[in-house]
Amino acid sequence: MFTNADIPGRCDVVVIGGGPAGSSVAALLAKQGVEVVVLEKVSHPRPQVGESLIPHFWKYADQTGASPLIEREGFVAKAGGIAVWNGKISRIAFSEFGFTRPALHVERDVFDELLLKNAESQGAKVFQQVAVREADLGLDYPQVKYLDRRGGDAIEGSIVCRFVIDASGSSALLAGQFKSKRLVDSRMRFLSLWGHFKNSRYVAADGRSYAATEVGEVKPVTFVTSFEDGWIWHIAMRQYTSVGLVINTDKARAMGNEQREGFFLDTLKTAPYIDKLLDKAEYLPDFFSQRPDYSYYSTRLCGENFYCIGDAASFVDPIYSHGVLNAFYNASMTALAITESLKDPSYRVRHAQLCENRIRQFYGFSRSLALGEFGGDGVDSELVRRFMRQVPPVELELMLAASAMSERSENFLRLAQDAGLSLHPTRAKAHFMEALAL
């Protein structure tokens, strides 16, 4: 990946970050003949939390051209989801919603590298181990300053472009420059702790548990269970299982890193169902990680020469697997806005504002659904209502079912009612189960 090439001094678009958002927008722009340079601060593959992808992502993978790479990789196909929430067991099956392409459990280090390779194959110039220091946007042509560490020593450099896209993830470089990053209300602030396990049993759609070796034969579900202080995910992949806790920040604030890891393991040992799945599993301590300041947003996302997308724009509780989907959606909207702006620069401010509205719509919808907030503190209720009116009915039905599983359907139905949509709890295809056989 251009490891020995010189970084050009000029291009049309500089993308900061090579995660799903950055790789996808780079691929989409490069396919249109736009000169794109991607600057990624580390080398792929790099550690990342395991991910559950809902079937919606395929339409964006088709757009970027990444679908063949993903299909050939052979990630674990999942059948749906099972949630144990406040003692009630429910499940959904994607096949019941008419989806013909599978949802997936993916190792994010492998998945992200595939997306970055795809961006390069589409014509984007990708440079890894190049950390962006700042972007000067106050010039006729923005200047991006970086440190090139490919040779071991850090060499300063800069590149001039027409647009800067910040896809730097939670570091949110431009939001840091703008001082526009905001944490959500403390009552809604969460922290995640996660790790990997080998040989964990997993849950399938029939409510039974299976050995890790059967994951390629019997499709797993994404398994979620609530506990007193938050919720737990269990995602079975090819070589290991990702297990994580989401808890209120106040619970973990007084803990040091070692205490948090101990709390993580102790909680899993006593959590109903999870304890049985992990009974004979091997914990992999090198993979323990955490993410503080869990939910946030930026008050400034798009301008005449910059765009903030993916986690660099916002992040919300991932209970509905919207994280990567949000990255793909942001990338699609941003690529369209920049392509049109390059055709006629006189409309670049207008295109930026329209794109920002779309990004805020998706974030507001995800956050309103996950956290039960309907306005204020970074959420524009009217934008959320407009977004819901544009969502295909099958996707609304799936979200209704998912919200019913985690007892958030009241939030969802209120949003739908405010948007003038006719949905009813009986349409939620979430089936209740008497028990699990783990």
C-alpha positions as CSV (number, residue, x, y, z in Angstrom):
1,M,0.0,0.0,0.0
2,F,2.2,2.9,-1.2
3,T,4.6,2.3,1.6
4,N,7.6,3.4,-0.4
5,A,6.0,6.1,-2.4
6,D,6.2,9.8,-1.8
7,I,3.1,11.5,-0.5
8,P,2.0,14.0,-3.1
9,G,2.0,17.7,-2.3
10,R,-1.4,18.2,-3.8
11,C,-4.7,16.4,-4.4
12,D,-8.4,17.0,-4.5
13,V,-9.3,15.4,-1.2
14,V,-7.3,14.3,1.9
15,V,-9.0,11.7,4.1
16,I,-7.7,11.5,7.7
17,G,-8.0,8.0,8.9
18,G,-8.4,4.6,7.2
19,G,-11.2,3.0,9.2
20,P,-14.6,2.1,7.6
21,A,-15.7,5.7,7.1
22,G,-12.4,6.9,5.6
23,S,-11.9,3.8,3.4
24,S,-15.5,4.0,2.1
25,V,-15.5,7.7,1.3
26,A,-12.1,7.3,-0.4
27,A,-13.3,4.4,-2.5
28,L,-16.5,6.2,-3.6
29,L,-14.6,9.4,-4.6
30,A,-11.8,7.5,-6.3
31,K,-14.4,5.7,-8.4
32,Q,-15.6,9.1,-9.7
33,G,-12.0,10.0,-10.7
34,V,-11.3,12.3,-7.8
35,E,-7.7,12.4,-6.6
36,V,-7.8,11.1,-3.0
37,V,-5.1,10.6,-0.5
38,V,-5.7,8.6,2.7
39,L,-3.4,9.2,5.7
40,E,-3.7,6.5,8.3
41,K,-1.7,6.9,11.6
42,V,-1.1,3.2,12.2
43,S,-0.5,0.1,10.1
44,H,-3.4,-2.3,9.2
45,P,-4.4,-4.8,10.4
46,R,-4.8,-3.0,13.8
47,P,-6.7,-4.2,16.9
48,Q,-10.4,-3.3,17.0
49,V,-13.4,-4.5,18.8
50,G,-15.4,-7.4,17.2
51,E,-18.3,-6.2,15.2
52,S,-21.9,-7.4,14.4
53,L,-23.1,-6.1,11.1
54,I,-26.8,-6.0,10.1
55,P,-27.8,-6.8,6.5
56,H,-28.2,-3.2,5.6
57,F,-24.4,-2.8,5.1
58,W,-24.4,-4.7,1.9
59,K,-25.9,-1.9,-0.2
60,Y,-23.0,0.4,0.9
61,A,-20.4,-2.3,0.3
62,D,-21.9,-2.7,-3.2
63,Q,-21.5,1.0,-3.8
64,T,-17.8,1.1,-2.8
65,G,-17.0,-2.1,-4.7
66,A,-16.0,-3.9,-1.5
67,S,-18.6,-6.7,-1.6
68,P,-16.5,-9.3,-3.5
69,L,-13.6,-8.9,-1.0
70,I,-16.0,-9.4,1.9
71,E,-17.7,-12.4,0.3
72,R,-14.4,-14.1,-0.4
73,E,-13.2,-13.6,3.1
74,G,-15.8,-16.0,4.6
75,F,-16.8,-14.1,7.7
76,V,-19.3,-15.8,10.1
77,A,-22.9,-15.4,8.9
78,K,-25.3,-14.8,11.7
79,A,-29.0,-15.8,11.9
80,G,-30.3,-12.9,14.0
81,G,-30.3,-11.8,17.6
82,I,-31.3,-13.0,21.0
83,A,-31.7,-10.7,24.0
84,V,-32.3,-11.5,27.6
85,W,-33.5,-8.1,28.9
86,N,-34.8,-7.8,32.5
87,G,-35.4,-11.5,32.5
88,K,-37.4,-11.6,29.3
89,I,-36.0,-13.7,26.4
90,S,-36.7,-12.6,22.8
91,R,-35.2,-13.2,19.4
92,I,-35.4,-11.9,15.8
93,A,-34.5,-13.7,12.6
94,F,-33.3,-11.6,9.6
95,S,-34.9,-14.0,7.1
96,E,-38.3,-13.0,8.4
97,F,-37.8,-9.5,7.1
98,G,-37.0,-10.6,3.6
99,F,-33.2,-10.1,3.7
100,T,-31.5,-12.5,1.3
101,R,-27.9,-11.5,2.1
102,P,-26.5,-12.4,5.5
103,A,-25.7,-10.3,8.5
104,L,-22.1,-10.9,9.6
105,H,-19.9,-11.3,12.7
106,V,-16.5,-9.8,11.5
107,E,-13.1,-9.5,13.0
108,R,-12.7,-5.7,12.6
109,D,-8.9,-5.8,12.0
110,V,-9.5,-8.0,9.0
111,F,-12.6,-6.3,7.9
112,D,-11.1,-2.8,8.1
113,E,-8.0,-3.9,6.2
114,L,-10.2,-5.3,3.4
115,L,-12.0,-1.9,3.1
116,L,-8.7,0.0,3.0
117,K,-7.4,-2.4,0.3
118,N,-10.6,-1.8,-1.7
119,A,-10.1,2.0,-1.5
120,E,-6.6,1.6,-2.9
121,S,-7.9,-0.7,-5.7
122,Q,-10.4,1.9,-6.7
123,G,-7.6,4.5,-7.1
124,A,-7.1,6.1,-3.8
125,K,-3.5,6.6,-2.6
126,V,-3.2,5.1,0.8
127,F,-0.3,5.9,3.2
128,Q,-0.1,4.2,6.6
129,Q,2.0,5.2,9.6
130,V,1.3,8.8,8.7
131,A,-0.3,10.8,11.5
132,V,-2.0,14.1,10.7
133,R,-1.1,16.8,13.2
134,E,-3.6,19.5,12.1
135,A,-5.5,20.9,9.1
136,D,-5.3,24.6,8.3
137,L,-8.8,25.3,6.8
138,G,-8.4,29.1,6.7
139,L,-6.7,29.1,3.4
140,D,-8.1,29.2,-0.2
141,Y,-6.8,25.6,-0.4
142,P,-6.7,23.7,3.0
143,Q,-3.3,22.5,4.1
144,V,-2.9,19.2,6.0
145,K,0.2,18.9,8.2
146,Y,1.4,15.4,9.1
147,L,4.2,13.3,10.6
148,D,5.5,10.5,8.3
149,R,6.8,7.6,10.5
150,R,7.1,5.1,7.7
151,G,10.9,5.2,7.9
152,G,11.1,5.0,11.6
153,D,11.9,8.6,12.2
154,A,9.1,11.2,12.2
155,I,9.4,13.5,9.2
156,E,7.1,16.5,9.0
157,G,5.3,17.2,5.8
158,S,2.2,18.8,4.4
159,I,-0.3,18.4,1.5
160,V,-2.6,21.0,-0.1
161,C,-6.1,19.9,-1.2
162,R,-9.6,21.2,-1.9
163,F,-11.4,19.2,0.8
164,V,-10.4,17.6,4.1
165,I,-12.4,14.7,5.4
166,D,-11.9,13.9,9.1
167,A,-12.5,10.1,9.5
168,S,-10.0,9.9,12.4
169,G,-12.4,8.0,14.7
170,S,-12.8,8.9,18.4
171,S,-9.7,11.1,18.3
172,A,-11.9,13.5,16.2
173,L,-9.0,15.7,15.1
174,L,-11.1,18.5,13.6
175,A,-13.6,18.6,16.5
176,G,-10.5,19.0,18.7
177,Q,-9.4,22.0,16.6
178,F,-12.9,23.5,16.6
179,K,-13.4,22.6,20.3
180,S,-16.8,21.4,19.2
181,K,-16.9,17.9,20.8
182,R,-19.6,17.5,23.4
183,L,-20.3,14.6,25.7
184,V,-24.0,13.7,26.2
185,D,-25.8,14.4,29.4
186,S,-24.0,12.5,32.3
187,R,-27.1,10.4,32.9
188,M,-26.6,8.9,29.4
189,R,-22.8,8.6,29.5
190,F,-21.4,5.1,29.1
191,L,-18.1,3.3,29.1
192,S,-17.4,0.0,27.3
193,L,-15.0,-2.8,28.4
194,W,-14.3,-5.7,26.1
195,G,-12.0,-8.6,25.5
196,H,-11.6,-11.8,23.5
197,F,-12.1,-15.5,24.4
198,K,-11.1,-18.7,22.7
199,N,-13.3,-21.7,22.6
200,S,-16.4,-20.0,24.0
201,R,-19.7,-21.7,23.3
202,Y,-22.2,-19.5,21.5
203,V,-25.9,-19.2,21.1
204,A,-27.8,-20.1,17.9
205,A,-31.3,-19.2,16.8
206,D,-32.8,-22.2,18.4
207,G,-31.8,-21.0,21.8
208,R,-29.2,-23.7,22.3
209,S,-25.5,-23.4,22.8
210,Y,-22.9,-24.9,20.5
211,A,-19.2,-25.5,20.6
212,A,-16.9,-22.8,19.0
213,T,-15.9,-25.3,16.4
214,E,-19.4,-25.4,15.0
215,V,-19.7,-21.7,14.2
216,G,-19.3,-22.4,10.5
217,E,-22.0,-25.0,10.4
218,V,-24.7,-23.6,12.8
219,K,-25.2,-19.9,12.5
220,P,-24.8,-17.9,15.7
221,V,-26.9,-15.0,16.8
222,T,-25.7,-11.8,18.4
223,F,-26.4,-12.5,22.0
224,V,-27.2,-9.6,24.4
225,T,-28.1,-9.8,28.0
226,S,-28.8,-7.0,30.5
227,F,-27.5,-6.9,34.1
228,E,-28.0,-4.5,37.0
229,D,-25.5,-1.9,35.8
230,G,-25.7,-2.2,32.0
231,W,-25.6,-4.8,29.3
232,I,-23.3,-7.4,27.8
233,W,-22.6,-8.5,24.2
234,H,-21.4,-11.9,23.0
235,I,-20.3,-12.1,19.4
236,A,-18.9,-15.4,18.1
237,M,-16.4,-15.1,15.3
238,R,-14.1,-17.5,13.4
239,Q,-11.1,-17.8,15.8
240,Y,-12.4,-16.1,19.0
241,T,-15.4,-14.5,20.6
242,S,-15.8,-10.8,21.4
243,V,-17.5,-10.2,24.8
244,G,-18.1,-6.7,26.1
245,L,-19.7,-4.7,28.9
246,V,-21.5,-1.4,28.6
247,I,-21.8,0.4,31.9
248,N,-22.5,3.9,33.1
249,T,-19.3,5.9,33.4
250,D,-20.0,6.7,37.1
251,K,-19.7,3.0,37.9
252,A,-16.1,2.8,36.5
253,R,-14.9,6.3,37.2
254,A,-13.1,5.4,40.5
255,M,-11.5,2.3,39.0
256,G,-7.9,2.1,37.6
257,N,-7.2,0.1,34.5
258,E,-6.4,-3.1,36.4
259,Q,-9.4,-2.8,38.5
260,R,-11.6,-2.4,35.4
261,E,-10.2,-5.5,33.9
262,G,-10.9,-7.4,37.1
263,F,-14.4,-5.9,37.2
264,F,-14.9,-7.0,33.6
265,L,-13.9,-10.6,34.3
266,D,-15.8,-10.9,37.6
267,T,-19.0,-9.6,36.0
268,L,-18.8,-12.1,33.2
269,K,-18.2,-15.0,35.7
270,T,-21.5,-14.1,37.6
271,A,-23.7,-12.9,34.7
272,P,-26.5,-15.4,33.9
273,Y,-26.0,-17.3,30.6
274,I,-22.6,-15.6,29.9
275,D,-21.1,-17.6,32.7
276,K,-22.1,-20.9,31.1
277,L,-20.9,-19.8,27.6
278,L,-17.5,-18.8,29.0
279,D,-17.2,-21.7,31.5
280,K,-14.4,-23.5,29.6
281,A,-13.3,-20.6,27.4
282,E,-9.7,-19.2,27.5
283,Y,-9.4,-15.4,28.2
284,L,-6.9,-13.6,26.0
285,P,-5.6,-10.8,28.2
286,D,-3.7,-9.0,25.4
287,F,-7.0,-8.0,23.8
288,F,-8.6,-6.3,26.8
289,S,-9.6,-2.8,25.9
290,Q,-11.9,0.0,26.9
291,R,-13.5,3.1,25.5
292,P,-14.4,6.0,27.9
293,D,-16.5,9.0,27.2
294,Y,-18.7,6.7,25.3
295,S,-21.4,8.8,23.7
296,Y,-20.6,12.2,22.2
297,Y,-21.2,14.5,19.2
298,S,-19.7,17.5,17.5
299,T,-21.5,20.7,17.0
300,R,-19.7,21.4,13.7
301,L,-19.6,18.7,11.1
302,C,-19.4,20.1,7.6
303,G,-18.2,23.3,5.9
304,E,-17.2,24.6,2.5
305,N,-13.8,22.7,2.6
306,F,-14.2,20.1,5.4
307,Y,-16.4,17.1,6.4
308,C,-16.4,15.1,9.7
309,I,-17.7,11.6,9.4
310,G,-18.1,8.3,11.3
311,D,-16.8,8.4,14.9
312,A,-15.1,11.7,14.2
313,A,-18.5,13.2,14.0
314,S,-20.4,11.3,16.8
315,F,-20.7,8.1,18.6
316,V,-23.7,6.5,20.4
317,D,-24.4,3.3,22.3
318,P,-23.9,0.5,19.7
319,I,-26.8,-1.7,20.9
320,Y,-28.3,-1.7,17.4
321,S,-25.1,-2.3,15.5
322,H,-25.3,1.2,14.0
323,G,-21.6,2.1,14.3
324,V,-20.2,0.8,11.0
325,L,-23.5,1.4,9.3
326,N,-23.2,5.1,10.4
327,A,-19.7,5.2,8.9
328,F,-21.0,3.8,5.6
329,Y,-23.9,6.2,5.5
330,N,-21.8,9.2,6.3
331,A,-19.3,8.2,3.6
332,S,-22.0,7.9,1.0
333,M,-23.5,11.3,1.8
334,T,-20.1,13.0,1.9
335,A,-18.9,11.5,-1.4
336,L,-22.0,12.8,-3.1
337,A,-21.6,16.3,-1.6
338,I,-18.0,16.6,-2.5
339,T,-18.5,15.2,-6.0
340,E,-21.2,17.7,-6.7
341,S,-19.1,20.5,-5.1
342,L,-16.2,19.7,-7.4
343,K,-18.4,20.0,-10.4
344,D,-19.7,23.5,-9.3
345,P,-17.7,25.0,-6.4
346,S,-20.2,27.9,-6.1
347,Y,-22.6,25.4,-4.4
348,R,-20.1,23.8,-2.0
349,V,-21.5,25.6,1.1
350,R,-25.0,24.4,0.2
351,H,-23.9,20.8,-0.4
352,A,-22.0,20.8,2.9
353,Q,-25.1,22.0,4.8
354,L,-27.3,19.3,3.2
355,C,-24.7,16.7,4.0
356,E,-24.5,17.8,7.6
357,N,-28.3,17.6,8.0
358,R,-28.1,14.0,6.7
359,I,-25.3,13.0,9.1
360,R,-27.2,14.6,12.0
361,Q,-30.4,12.8,10.9
362,F,-28.8,9.4,11.2
363,Y,-27.0,10.2,14.5
364,G,-30.2,11.6,16.0
365,F,-32.2,8.6,15.0
366,S,-29.6,6.2,16.5
367,R,-29.3,8.2,19.7
368,S,-33.0,8.8,20.1
369,L,-33.7,5.1,19.8
370,A,-30.8,3.9,21.9
371,L,-30.9,6.5,24.7
372,G,-34.5,7.5,24.6
373,E,-33.8,11.2,23.9
374,F,-36.1,13.1,21.5
375,G,-34.6,16.6,21.3
376,G,-31.9,18.9,22.5
377,D,-28.3,18.1,23.5
378,G,-27.3,17.5,19.9
379,V,-30.5,15.9,18.6
380,D,-32.7,17.8,16.2
381,S,-36.1,16.1,16.5
382,E,-37.3,17.4,13.1
383,L,-34.3,16.0,11.3
384,V,-35.0,12.6,13.0
385,R,-38.6,12.7,11.8
386,R,-37.6,13.5,8.3
387,F,-35.1,10.6,8.3
388,M,-37.6,8.1,9.5
389,R,-39.9,9.1,6.6
390,Q,-37.2,8.1,4.2
391,V,-36.3,4.7,5.7
392,P,-37.7,1.7,3.8
393,P,-40.5,0.0,5.7
394,V,-38.6,-3.3,6.0
395,E,-35.8,-1.5,7.8
396,L,-38.3,0.3,10.1
397,E,-39.8,-3.1,11.0
398,L,-36.4,-4.5,11.8
399,M,-35.6,-1.6,14.1
400,L,-39.0,-1.9,15.8
401,A,-38.3,-5.5,16.5
402,A,-34.8,-4.8,17.8
403,S,-36.1,-2.0,20.0
404,A,-38.8,-4.4,21.4
405,M,-36.0,-6.8,22.4
406,S,-34.3,-4.2,24.6
407,E,-37.5,-2.7,25.8
408,R,-37.1,0.5,23.9
409,S,-40.0,0.0,21.5
410,E,-41.9,2.8,23.3
411,N,-39.2,5.2,22.2
412,F,-39.3,3.9,18.7
413,L,-43.1,4.1,18.4
414,R,-43.1,7.6,19.7
415,L,-40.6,8.6,17.1
416,A,-42.7,6.9,14.4
417,Q,-45.8,8.6,15.6
418,D,-44.1,12.0,15.6
419,A,-43.0,11.3,12.0
420,G,-46.6,10.5,11.0
421,L,-45.8,6.8,10.4
422,S,-48.3,4.1,11.2
423,L,-46.5,1.4,13.2
424,H,-47.9,-0.8,15.9
425,P,-46.2,-3.0,18.6
426,T,-47.8,-6.1,17.1
427,R,-45.8,-5.6,13.9
428,A,-42.6,-6.1,15.9
429,K,-41.3,-9.5,14.7
430,A,-39.6,-10.2,18.0
431,H,-40.5,-13.6,19.3
432,F,-40.5,-14.4,23.0
433,M,-38.9,-17.6,24.2
434,E,-39.6,-19.5,27.4
435,A,-36.0,-20.5,28.1
436,L,-32.5,-21.0,26.6
437,A,-30.7,-24.4,26.6
438,L,-27.1,-23.4,27.3
